[in-house]
Amino acid sequence: MKPRHAEPARPGICRTCRHFRNAPSFLESHLAGLTSMSSAYADVRLDDGICLRHDVHLRATANCRDHQPAA
């Protein structure tokens, strides 16, 4: 049996990070073709957004070790 180590502290969630953007107008301007399919104002999007640091689309409840609190 391997020794158990303490779990690292949970990183901050994306919703509160300075690199996370999820305003519908921002998403529509940065995701080409989004408005032709639907709209970033749709309920199915929830509070998903884009991480500017990692250039990925993800949910606001995701977490990251590079989290930096928003100003």
ZIVEN-V841550 format. One record per backbone hydrogen bond with DSSP energy under -0.5 kcal/mol. NH is the residue of the N-H (numbers start at 1). CO is the residue of the C=O. E is the energy in kcal/mol with one decimal. If there is no record, write none. Layout:
nh=[NH NH]
co=[CO CO]
e=[E E]
This chain:
nh=[14 15 16 17 18 20 21 27 28 29 30 31 32 34 36 37 37 38 42 45 46 48 49 50 51 52 52 55 56 58 62 64 67 70]
co=[62 60 13 14 68 17 50 23 24 25 26 27 30 31 33 33 34 34 39 42 43 45 58 21 56 19 50 51 51 49 59 12 64 16]
e=[-2.8 -2.3 -1.4 -2.3 -3.0 -1.2 -2.5 -2.5 -2.6 -1.5 -1.3 -2.0 -0.7 -2.1 -0.6 -1.1 -0.7 -2.3 -1.4 -0.9 -1.4 -2.3 -3.1 -3.0 -2.9 -3.1 -0.7 -1.7 -0.9 -2.7 -1.5 -1.7 -1.2 -2.4]
